[in-house]
Amino acid sequence: PLQCSTQWDGLGHIFDHGKAWNGRDAARTVTSNGDLVTGIEQLARPVCGRGVLLDVGRVIGSALGTEEGERGELPDGFAITADHLTATAAAHGVAVGRGDLLLVRTGQYARALREGWGSYAGGPAPGLSFTTAGWLHRTEIAAIATDTWGFEVRPNEFDHAFQPLHQVAIPHLGLLIGEMWALEELA
């Protein structure tokens, strides 16, 4: 609950219209005793699969012609689209598909290490656009993790909506979302 280190969001982290993942009643899923059914601690041990790294920061960032891009980093507020994900996968010569654990490097974590944490937790960030929801569904990945604190682009793309992609990906797709992952050495 502290949002202060590498983490997985459990499937009870976000609800939509009172429903958790798989149509569960949110009031019965998460109680004062915690998330008894969809908490990440219920899934921690069985999560395994083929890991696929998409270094969007390097592939797409380098094409931006910016200082961040030259370092292989996306600027804060950059919305990663399905086309960006597809182009990065093609540049890496990998396919993304069913059951994969997708890791998306934006470069924001590297920038925070170099320049200080500042507004890293809660501030502007590169991240997935809401428009990637269809791509996430079609690819049938099991999980996605990024090097940002919130996985999706900040500020969010809709006024008066906080983390709208979370509101689709978790309760409707059952997608595990990882945040604040240190991907530099892997990249």
CYANA upper distance limits for C-alpha pairs under 8 A (distance plus 0.5 A):
  3 GLN  CA      7 GLN  CA      8.27
  3 GLN  CA    121 ALA  CA      8.39
  3 GLN  CA    149 TRP  CA      8.22
  4 CYS  CA    121 ALA  CA      8.41
  5 SER  CA    180 MET  CA      6.70
  6 THR  CA    178 GLY  CA      7.85
  6 THR  CA    179 GLU  CA      6.35
  6 THR  CA    180 MET  CA      5.17
  6 THR  CA    181 TRP  CA      5.61
  6 THR  CA    182 ALA  CA      8.07
  7 GLN  CA    178 GLY  CA      6.04
  7 GLN  CA    179 GLU  CA      6.03
  7 GLN  CA    180 MET  CA      7.25
  7 GLN  CA    181 TRP  CA      7.98
  8 TRP  CA     40 ILE  CA      7.21
  8 TRP  CA    145 ALA  CA      8.47
  8 TRP  CA    176 LEU  CA      7.21
  8 TRP  CA    177 ILE  CA      6.12
  8 TRP  CA    178 GLY  CA      4.76
  8 TRP  CA    179 GLU  CA      6.94
  9 ASP  CA     13 HIS  CA      6.50
  9 ASP  CA     40 ILE  CA      7.10
  9 ASP  CA    176 LEU  CA      6.81
  9 ASP  CA    177 ILE  CA      5.84
  9 ASP  CA    178 GLY  CA      6.64
  9 ASP  CA    179 GLU  CA      8.28
 10 GLY  CA     38 THR  CA      6.61
 10 GLY  CA     39 GLY  CA      5.20
 10 GLY  CA     40 ILE  CA      4.70
 10 GLY  CA     41 GLU  CA      8.35
 10 GLY  CA    176 LEU  CA      7.22
 10 GLY  CA    177 ILE  CA      8.27
 11 LEU  CA     20 ALA  CA      7.61
 11 LEU  CA     21 TRP  CA      6.42
 11 LEU  CA     38 THR  CA      5.50
 11 LEU  CA     39 GLY  CA      6.68
 11 LEU  CA     40 ILE  CA      7.48
 11 LEU  CA    170 ILE  CA      6.22
 11 LEU  CA    171 PRO  CA      7.18
 11 LEU  CA    174 GLY  CA      6.93
 11 LEU  CA    175 LEU  CA      8.02
 11 LEU  CA    176 LEU  CA      7.28
 12 GLY  CA     20 ALA  CA      6.20
 12 GLY  CA     21 TRP  CA      7.24
 12 GLY  CA     26 ALA  CA      8.14
 12 GLY  CA     29 THR  CA      7.65
 12 GLY  CA     30 VAL  CA      7.37
 12 GLY  CA     35 ASP  CA      7.13
 12 GLY  CA     37 VAL  CA      8.47
 12 GLY  CA     38 THR  CA      5.62
 12 GLY  CA     39 GLY  CA      6.44
 12 GLY  CA    170 ILE  CA      8.29
 12 GLY  CA    171 PRO  CA      8.06
 13 HIS  CA     39 GLY  CA      8.17
 13 HIS  CA    170 ILE  CA      8.14
 14 ILE  CA     20 ALA  CA      7.41
 14 ILE  CA    166 HIS  CA      7.32
 14 ILE  CA    167 GLN  CA      6.61
 14 ILE  CA    170 ILE  CA      6.96
 14 ILE  CA    171 PRO  CA      7.08
 15 PHE  CA     19 LYS  CA      5.79
 15 PHE  CA     20 ALA  CA      5.28
 15 PHE  CA     21 TRP  CA      8.02
 15 PHE  CA     26 ALA  CA      7.15
 15 PHE  CA    167 GLN  CA      7.09
 15 PHE  CA    170 ILE  CA      8.29
 15 PHE  CA    171 PRO  CA      6.33
 16 ASP  CA     20 ALA  CA      7.18
 16 ASP  CA    167 GLN  CA      6.73
 16 ASP  CA    168 VAL  CA      8.35
 16 ASP  CA    171 PRO  CA      7.01
 18 GLY  CA     25 ASP  CA      6.74
 18 GLY  CA     26 ALA  CA      5.78
 18 GLY  CA     27 ALA  CA      7.87
 19 LYS  CA     23 GLY  CA      5.95
 19 LYS  CA     24 ARG  CA      5.94
 19 LYS  CA     25 ASP  CA      5.41
 19 LYS  CA     26 ALA  CA      5.46
 19 LYS  CA    171 PRO  CA      7.62
 20 ALA  CA     24 ARG  CA      5.49
 20 ALA  CA     25 ASP  CA      6.65
 20 ALA  CA     26 ALA  CA      5.70
 20 ALA  CA     29 THR  CA      7.77
 20 ALA  CA    171 PRO  CA      5.59
 21 TRP  CA     38 THR  CA      8.18
 21 TRP  CA    170 ILE  CA      6.98
 21 TRP  CA    171 PRO  CA      4.43
 21 TRP  CA    172 HIS  CA      6.59
 21 TRP  CA    173 LEU  CA      8.13
 21 TRP  CA    174 GLY  CA      6.30
 22 ASN  CA    171 PRO  CA      7.41
 22 ASN  CA    172 HIS  CA      7.73
 22 ASN  CA    174 GLY  CA      7.90
 23 GLY  CA    171 PRO  CA      8.28
 24 ARG  CA     28 ARG  CA      8.14
 24 ARG  CA     29 THR  CA      7.12
 25 ASP  CA     29 THR  CA      6.62
 26 ALA  CA     30 VAL  CA      6.56
 27 ALA  CA     31 THR  CA      6.99
 29 THR  CA     35 ASP  CA      6.39
 29 THR  CA     36 LEU  CA      6.77
 29 THR  CA     37 VAL  CA      6.62
 29 THR  CA     38 THR  CA      7.68
 30 VAL  CA     34 GLY  CA      5.94
 30 VAL  CA     35 ASP  CA      4.75
 30 VAL  CA     36 LEU  CA      6.98
 30 VAL  CA     37 VAL  CA      8.38
 31 THR  CA     35 ASP  CA      6.90
 31 THR  CA     36 LEU  CA      8.29
 34 GLY  CA     39 GLY  CA      8.46
 35 ASP  CA     39 GLY  CA      5.48
 37 VAL  CA     42 GLN  CA      7.39
 38 THR  CA     42 GLN  CA      7.01
 38 THR  CA     43 LEU  CA      8.45
 39 GLY  CA     43 LEU  CA      7.80
 40 ILE  CA     44 ALA  CA      6.37
 41 GLU  CA     45 ARG  CA      8.50
 43 LEU  CA     47 VAL  CA      6.75
 48 CYS  CA    101 LEU  CA      8.36
 49 GLY  CA     99 GLY  CA      7.08
 49 GLY  CA    100 ASP  CA      6.42
 49 GLY  CA    101 LEU  CA      6.65
 50 ARG  CA     99 GLY  CA      7.92
 50 ARG  CA    100 ASP  CA      5.65
 50 ARG  CA    101 LEU  CA      6.43
 51 GLY  CA    100 ASP  CA      6.49
 51 GLY  CA    101 LEU  CA      5.23
 51 GLY  CA    102 LEU  CA      6.42
 51 GLY  CA    103 LEU  CA      7.61
 52 VAL  CA     94 VAL  CA      8.33
 52 VAL  CA     96 VAL  CA      7.68
 52 VAL  CA    100 ASP  CA      7.27
 52 VAL  CA    101 LEU  CA      6.68
 52 VAL  CA    102 LEU  CA      5.44
 52 VAL  CA    103 LEU  CA      6.44
 53 LEU  CA    102 LEU  CA      6.59
 53 LEU  CA    103 LEU  CA      5.14
 53 LEU  CA    104 VAL  CA      6.51
 53 LEU  CA    105 ARG  CA      7.92
 53 LEU  CA    187 ALA  CA      7.95
 54 LEU  CA     85 LEU  CA      7.76
 54 LEU  CA     88 THR  CA      6.60
 54 LEU  CA     89 ALA  CA      6.68
 54 LEU  CA     92 HIS  CA      8.00
 54 LEU  CA    102 LEU  CA      7.90
 54 LEU  CA    103 LEU  CA      6.57
 54 LEU  CA    104 VAL  CA      5.47
 54 LEU  CA    105 ARG  CA      6.81
 55 ASP  CA     59 VAL  CA      6.81
 55 ASP  CA     88 THR  CA      7.36
 55 ASP  CA    104 VAL  CA      6.47
 55 ASP  CA    105 ARG  CA      5.26
 55 ASP  CA    106 THR  CA      7.26
 55 ASP  CA    187 ALA  CA      7.20
 56 VAL  CA     60 ILE  CA      5.86
 56 VAL  CA     61 GLY  CA      7.31
 56 VAL  CA     74 LEU  CA      8.39
 56 VAL  CA     84 HIS  CA      7.67
 56 VAL  CA     85 LEU  CA      7.50
 56 VAL  CA     88 THR  CA      6.40
 56 VAL  CA    104 VAL  CA      7.07
 56 VAL  CA    105 ARG  CA      6.31
 56 VAL  CA    106 THR  CA      6.22
 57 GLY  CA     61 GLY  CA      5.27
 57 GLY  CA     62 SER  CA      7.88
 57 GLY  CA     69 GLY  CA      7.62
 57 GLY  CA     72 GLY  CA      5.33
 57 GLY  CA     73 GLU  CA      4.89
 57 GLY  CA     74 LEU  CA      5.66
 57 GLY  CA    105 ARG  CA      6.46
 57 GLY  CA    106 THR  CA      4.80
 57 GLY  CA    107 GLY  CA      5.96
 58 ARG  CA     62 SER  CA      6.06
 58 ARG  CA     69 GLY  CA      7.52
 58 ARG  CA     71 ARG  CA      8.01
 58 ARG  CA     72 GLY  CA      4.37
 58 ARG  CA     73 GLU  CA      6.76
 58 ARG  CA    106 THR  CA      8.33
 58 ARG  CA    107 GLY  CA      8.47
 59 VAL  CA     63 ALA  CA      7.61
 59 VAL  CA     72 GLY  CA      7.86
 59 VAL  CA     88 THR  CA      6.41
 59 VAL  CA     91 ALA  CA      7.78
 60 ILE  CA     64 LEU  CA      7.36
 60 ILE  CA     69 GLY  CA      8.23
 60 ILE  CA     74 LEU  CA      8.26
 60 ILE  CA     84 HIS  CA      7.28
 60 ILE  CA     88 THR  CA      7.64
 61 GLY  CA     65 GLY  CA      8.21
 61 GLY  CA     66 THR  CA      8.32
 61 GLY  CA     68 GLU  CA      7.58
 61 GLY  CA     69 GLY  CA      4.54
 61 GLY  CA     70 GLU  CA      7.63
 61 GLY  CA     72 GLY  CA      5.99
 61 GLY  CA     73 GLU  CA      6.07
 61 GLY  CA     74 LEU  CA      5.69
 62 SER  CA     66 THR  CA      8.21
 62 SER  CA     69 GLY  CA      4.90
 62 SER  CA     70 GLU  CA      5.92
 62 SER  CA     71 ARG  CA      8.11
 62 SER  CA     72 GLY  CA      6.39
 62 SER  CA     73 GLU  CA      8.33
 63 ALA  CA     69 GLY  CA      7.39
 64 LEU  CA     69 GLY  CA      6.29
 65 GLY  CA     69 GLY  CA      6.60
 65 GLY  CA     70 GLU  CA      7.46
 66 THR  CA     70 GLU  CA      6.76
 67 GLU  CA     71 ARG  CA      7.19
 68 GLU  CA     72 GLY  CA      6.89
 68 GLU  CA     73 GLU  CA      5.40
 68 GLU  CA     74 LEU  CA      6.54
 68 GLU  CA     75 PRO  CA      6.71
 69 GLY  CA     73 GLU  CA      5.58
 69 GLY  CA     74 LEU  CA      6.54
 69 GLY  CA     75 PRO  CA      8.24
 72 GLY  CA    106 THR  CA      8.45
 72 GLY  CA    107 GLY  CA      6.94
 73 GLU  CA    106 THR  CA      6.23
 73 GLU  CA    107 GLY  CA      4.71
 73 GLU  CA    108 GLN  CA      6.98
 73 GLU  CA    111 ARG  CA      8.23
 74 LEU  CA     78 PHE  CA      6.94
 74 LEU  CA    106 THR  CA      6.11
 74 LEU  CA    107 GLY  CA      6.70
 74 LEU  CA    108 GLN  CA      7.56
 74 LEU  CA    126 PRO  CA      6.67
 75 PRO  CA    108 GLN  CA      8.35
 75 PRO  CA    125 ALA  CA      7.82
 75 PRO  CA    126 PRO  CA      6.62
 76 ASP  CA    108 GLN  CA      8.20
 76 ASP  CA    124 PRO  CA      5.85
 76 ASP  CA    125 ALA  CA      4.58
 76 ASP  CA    126 PRO  CA      5.13
 76 ASP  CA    153 VAL  CA      8.50
 76 ASP  CA    154 ARG  CA      7.85
 77 GLY  CA    124 PRO  CA      6.18
 77 GLY  CA    125 ALA  CA      5.56
 77 GLY  CA    126 PRO  CA      5.33
 77 GLY  CA    127 GLY  CA      7.92
 77 GLY  CA    153 VAL  CA      6.31
 77 GLY  CA    154 ARG  CA      5.85
 77 GLY  CA    155 PRO  CA      6.64
 78 PHE  CA    125 ALA  CA      7.58
 78 PHE  CA    126 PRO  CA      4.94
 78 PHE  CA    127 GLY  CA      6.97
 78 PHE  CA    153 VAL  CA      6.96
 79 ALA  CA    126 PRO  CA      6.50
 79 ALA  CA    127 GLY  CA      6.03
 79 ALA  CA    128 LEU  CA      6.10
 79 ALA  CA    129 SER  CA      5.35
 79 ALA  CA    152 GLU  CA      8.32
 79 ALA  CA    153 VAL  CA      5.89
 80 ILE  CA     84 HIS  CA      6.46
 80 ILE  CA     85 LEU  CA      7.72
 80 ILE  CA    126 PRO  CA      7.78
 80 ILE  CA    127 GLY  CA      6.19
 80 ILE  CA    128 LEU  CA      5.08
 80 ILE  CA    129 SER  CA      5.81
 80 ILE  CA    132 THR  CA      8.44
 80 ILE  CA    153 VAL  CA      8.04
 81 THR  CA     85 LEU  CA      6.98
 81 THR  CA    128 LEU  CA      6.93
 81 THR  CA    129 SER  CA      6.05
 81 THR  CA    131 THR  CA      7.04
 81 THR  CA    132 THR  CA      6.26
 82 ALA  CA     86 THR  CA      6.57
 82 ALA  CA    131 THR  CA      7.79
 82 ALA  CA    132 THR  CA      5.67
 82 ALA  CA    135 TRP  CA      6.54
 83 ASP  CA     87 ALA  CA      6.46
 84 HIS  CA     88 THR  CA      6.55
 85 LEU  CA     89 ALA  CA      6.69
 86 THR  CA     90 ALA  CA      6.71
 87 ALA  CA     91 ALA  CA      6.60
 88 THR  CA     92 HIS  CA      6.71
 89 ALA  CA     93 GLY  CA      6.51
 89 ALA  CA     94 VAL  CA      5.74
 89 ALA  CA     95 ALA  CA      6.76
 89 ALA  CA     96 VAL  CA      7.76
 90 ALA  CA     94 VAL  CA      6.71
 90 ALA  CA     95 ALA  CA      8.00
 96 VAL  CA    100 ASP  CA      7.25
 96 VAL  CA    102 LEU  CA      8.21
 96 VAL  CA    139 THR  CA      7.03
 96 VAL  CA    141 ILE  CA      7.98
 97 GLY  CA    139 THR  CA      5.38
 97 GLY  CA    140 GLU  CA      6.49
 97 GLY  CA    141 ILE  CA      6.24
 98 ARG  CA    139 THR  CA      6.39
 98 ARG  CA    140 GLU  CA      4.89
 98 ARG  CA    141 ILE  CA      5.34
 98 ARG  CA    142 ALA  CA      7.51
 99 GLY  CA    140 GLU  CA      6.80
 99 GLY  CA    141 ILE  CA      5.19
 99 GLY  CA    142 ALA  CA      5.15
 99 GLY  CA    143 ALA  CA      8.23
100 ASP  CA    140 GLU  CA      8.32
100 ASP  CA    141 ILE  CA      5.29
100 ASP  CA    142 ALA  CA      6.12
100 ASP  CA    143 ALA  CA      7.32
101 LEU  CA    141 ILE  CA      6.85
101 LEU  CA    142 ALA  CA      6.30
101 LEU  CA    143 ALA  CA      5.25
101 LEU  CA    144 ILE  CA      6.27
101 LEU  CA    145 ALA  CA      8.31
102 LEU  CA    141 ILE  CA      7.57
102 LEU  CA    142 ALA  CA      8.50
102 LEU  CA    143 ALA  CA      6.55
102 LEU  CA    144 ILE  CA      5.06
102 LEU  CA    145 ALA  CA      6.80
103 LEU  CA    144 ILE  CA      6.23
103 LEU  CA    145 ALA  CA      5.37
103 LEU  CA    146 THR  CA      6.32
104 VAL  CA    144 ILE  CA      7.86
104 VAL  CA    145 ALA  CA      6.64
104 VAL  CA    146 THR  CA      5.29
104 VAL  CA    147 ASP  CA      7.56
105 ARG  CA    146 THR  CA      6.29
105 ARG  CA    147 ASP  CA      6.22
105 ARG  CA    183 LEU  CA      6.88
105 ARG  CA    184 GLU  CA      8.46
105 ARG  CA    187 ALA  CA      8.21
106 THR  CA    126 PRO  CA      7.12
106 THR  CA    127 GLY  CA      7.76
106 THR  CA    146 THR  CA      7.75
106 THR  CA    147 ASP  CA      6.93
106 THR  CA    148 THR  CA      8.00
107 GLY  CA    111 ARG  CA      6.87
107 GLY  CA    147 ASP  CA      7.53
107 GLY  CA    184 GLU  CA      8.43
108 GLN  CA    112 ALA  CA      6.71
108 GLN  CA    125 ALA  CA      7.70
108 GLN  CA    126 PRO  CA      7.78
108 GLN  CA    147 ASP  CA      7.02
108 GLN  CA    148 THR  CA      6.72
109 TYR  CA    113 LEU  CA      6.79
109 TYR  CA    147 ASP  CA      5.94
109 TYR  CA    148 THR  CA      6.82
109 TYR  CA    180 MET  CA      7.80
109 TYR  CA    181 TRP  CA      8.40
109 TYR  CA    182 ALA  CA      7.33
110 ALA  CA    114 ARG  CA      6.74
110 ALA  CA    184 GLU  CA      7.36
111 ARG  CA    115 GLU  CA      6.32
111 ARG  CA    116 GLY  CA      8.10
112 ALA  CA    116 GLY  CA      5.34
112 ALA  CA    117 TRP  CA      5.37
112 ALA  CA    118 GLY  CA      8.02
112 ALA  CA    120 TYR  CA      7.30
113 LEU  CA    117 TRP  CA      7.43
117 TRP  CA    121 ALA  CA      8.20
119 SER  CA    123 GLY  CA      5.19
119 SER  CA    124 PRO  CA      7.76
120 TYR  CA    124 PRO  CA      7.88
120 TYR  CA    125 ALA  CA      7.93
120 TYR  CA    148 THR  CA      8.14
120 TYR  CA    149 TRP  CA      7.39
121 ALA  CA    149 TRP  CA      6.20
122 GLY  CA    149 TRP  CA      7.53
122 GLY  CA    150 GLY  CA      8.17
123 GLY  CA    154 ARG  CA      7.36
123 GLY  CA    155 PRO  CA      8.06
124 PRO  CA    153 VAL  CA      8.06
124 PRO  CA    154 ARG  CA      5.10
124 PRO  CA    155 PRO  CA      6.00
125 ALA  CA    148 THR  CA      7.37
125 ALA  CA    152 GLU  CA      8.38
125 ALA  CA    153 VAL  CA      6.20
125 ALA  CA    154 ARG  CA      5.34
125 ALA  CA    155 PRO  CA      7.67
126 PRO  CA    148 THR  CA      8.01
126 PRO  CA    152 GLU  CA      7.64
126 PRO  CA    153 VAL  CA      5.43
126 PRO  CA    154 ARG  CA      6.98
127 GLY  CA    146 THR  CA      8.45
127 GLY  CA    148 THR  CA      7.79
127 GLY  CA    150 GLY  CA      8.31
127 GLY  CA    151 PHE  CA      6.03
127 GLY  CA    152 GLU  CA      4.61
127 GLY  CA    153 VAL  CA      4.26
127 GLY  CA    154 ARG  CA      7.50
128 LEU  CA    132 THR  CA      7.16
128 LEU  CA    151 PHE  CA      6.92
128 LEU  CA    152 GLU  CA      4.83
128 LEU  CA    153 VAL  CA      5.86
129 SER  CA    152 GLU  CA      6.71
129 SER  CA    153 VAL  CA      6.43
129 SER  CA    157 GLU  CA      7.99
129 SER  CA    165 LEU  CA      8.09
130 PHE  CA    152 GLU  CA      8.03
130 PHE  CA    157 GLU  CA      7.75
130 PHE  CA    164 PRO  CA      7.36
130 PHE  CA    165 LEU  CA      5.68
132 THR  CA    136 LEU  CA      6.61
133 ALA  CA    137 HIS  CA      6.75
133 ALA  CA    165 LEU  CA      7.45
133 ALA  CA    168 VAL  CA      7.80
133 ALA  CA    169 ALA  CA      7.44
134 GLY  CA    138 ARG  CA      6.55
135 TRP  CA    139 THR  CA      6.54
136 LEU  CA    140 GLU  CA      6.94
136 LEU  CA    141 ILE  CA      7.21
137 HIS  CA    141 ILE  CA      8.00
137 HIS  CA    173 LEU  CA      7.27
141 ILE  CA    175 LEU  CA      8.15
142 ALA  CA    175 LEU  CA      6.39
142 ALA  CA    176 LEU  CA      7.12
143 ALA  CA    175 LEU  CA      5.93
143 ALA  CA    176 LEU  CA      5.00
143 ALA  CA    177 ILE  CA      6.41
143 ALA  CA    178 GLY  CA      8.06
144 ILE  CA    175 LEU  CA      7.89
144 ILE  CA    176 LEU  CA      6.83
144 ILE  CA    177 ILE  CA      5.67
144 ILE  CA    178 GLY  CA      6.52
145 ALA  CA    151 PHE  CA      7.45
145 ALA  CA    177 ILE  CA      6.06
145 ALA  CA    178 GLY  CA      4.39
145 ALA  CA    179 GLU  CA      6.09
145 ALA  CA    180 MET  CA      8.43
145 ALA  CA    181 TRP  CA      7.33
146 THR  CA    151 PHE  CA      6.09
146 THR  CA    178 GLY  CA      6.74
146 THR  CA    179 GLU  CA      5.85
146 THR  CA    180 MET  CA      6.83
146 THR  CA    181 TRP  CA      6.38
147 ASP  CA    151 PHE  CA      8.12
147 ASP  CA    179 GLU  CA      6.61
147 ASP  CA    180 MET  CA      5.09
147 ASP  CA    181 TRP  CA      5.04
147 ASP  CA    182 ALA  CA      6.50
147 ASP  CA    183 LEU  CA      7.01
148 THR  CA    179 GLU  CA      6.33
148 THR  CA    180 MET  CA      5.45
148 THR  CA    181 TRP  CA      7.74
149 TRP  CA    179 GLU  CA      5.71
149 TRP  CA    180 MET  CA      5.45
150 GLY  CA    163 GLN  CA      8.34
150 GLY  CA    179 GLU  CA      6.43
150 GLY  CA    180 MET  CA      8.20
151 PHE  CA    177 ILE  CA      7.80
151 PHE  CA    178 GLY  CA      7.80
151 PHE  CA    179 GLU  CA      6.47
152 GLU  CA    156 ASN  CA      7.99
152 GLU  CA    163 GLN  CA      7.46
152 GLU  CA    165 LEU  CA      7.24
152 GLU  CA    166 HIS  CA      8.39
153 VAL  CA    157 GLU  CA      7.91
156 ASN  CA    161 ALA  CA      7.54
156 ASN  CA    162 PHE  CA      7.16
156 ASN  CA    163 GLN  CA      6.88
156 ASN  CA    164 PRO  CA      7.90
158 PHE  CA    164 PRO  CA      8.35
163 GLN  CA    167 GLN  CA      7.22
164 PRO  CA    168 VAL  CA      7.24
165 LEU  CA    169 ALA  CA      6.40
166 HIS  CA    170 ILE  CA      6.18
167 GLN  CA    171 PRO  CA      7.01
167 GLN  CA    172 HIS  CA      8.31
168 VAL  CA    172 HIS  CA      5.88
168 VAL  CA    173 LEU  CA      7.27
169 ALA  CA    173 LEU  CA      5.39
169 ALA  CA    174 GLY  CA      6.82
169 ALA  CA    175 LEU  CA      5.96
170 ILE  CA    174 GLY  CA      5.32
170 ILE  CA    175 LEU  CA      5.65
170 ILE  CA    176 LEU  CA      7.24
170 ILE  CA    177 ILE  CA      8.19
171 PRO  CA    175 LEU  CA      8.49
183 LEU  CA    187 ALA  CA      6.51
